[in-house]
Amino acid sequence: MPHRSPLKKSAPIDIYIGAEARRLRELQGISVSKMARNIGFSKNHYTSMEKGRVSFRVSTVFLISEFLNVDAGHFLSLGRPEKPR
């Protein structure tokens, strides 16, 4: 019987980045097709990214942030717990 590897669980940061990219894209009225095309991915791959099923490369975060006109640091600070004061 062949060995089956368990399904890879999405990293929380990928889920956060994907959800925020989707929120900002929708807020600006940009379609998935247009977003994917402008950053160089297929619609299916980009949709998987927004759903947190695919890990983000730093370069991809910069492409997305540039197209959505937000600072890349915005995505990288998502989900980070507040530091106590």
N, C-alpha and C positions, 0 to 999 in steps of 0.2 A: 504494500500500500504506500503511495507517495506521501511524503511529508507536506502538510499544508501549514503555511505560516499564518499566524493570527493577523487579523486586520490591524493595520497601523492606526493608532489613535491620533487624532489631530492635536497639535500643540496648542495650548490656550492662546498664545500670541498670534498664531495663524488665524484662529477663529475671530479674535478681536480685530485684527487688521482687515480681514475679509468683510466683516460686518460693517465696519466703519467706512471702508471703501464703497460698499453698496449704499450706505446711508448718504454719503456725500454725493455719489453719482446720481442717485435718485433725486436728491435735493436740487441738483443742478439740471435735472431733466435730461440726462444723458442716457441713451440706451446702452444695454449690455454690448450689442454689436458694435456700436461706435466706440465705446470705451476699449473693447478688446482690440479692434482694428488699429486704433491710435497708439496703443502701447505694444503692439506686435504679437498678440496672442490670438488663438482661435476663440470663438465665442464659448465653446464648451469648456476649454481650459480656463478661461477667465471666470466663468460661472463657478467652476470647481474651486477656484481661488477665493471667490467671495463667500463660498460656503465653508471655507476653512479646511477643505479636503486636500489642498496642495500647499506645501510650504512656500513661503515668500522668500525670494532672494532680496538682499538689500538693494540691488540695482532695480528690481521690480518695484519696490516701495518708492524709490525715487521717481521712476517713470509715472507711477500712479499719482504721486503727490504733485508732480509737475503738471500733469494733464488736468488735475482737479484744482490746481492753484492753491495748494496748502503746503505747509512746511512738512518735510518728511518726518521730522521729530514728532509731529502730531501722532502719527501711526505708531511710532516706537514707544511712546509713553502710555499707550492704552493698557488698561488693566493693571497698571503698576500701583501697588498700595500706597496710600498717603503715608508720609513719614511723620511720626509723632513730633510735636513741637515742645 
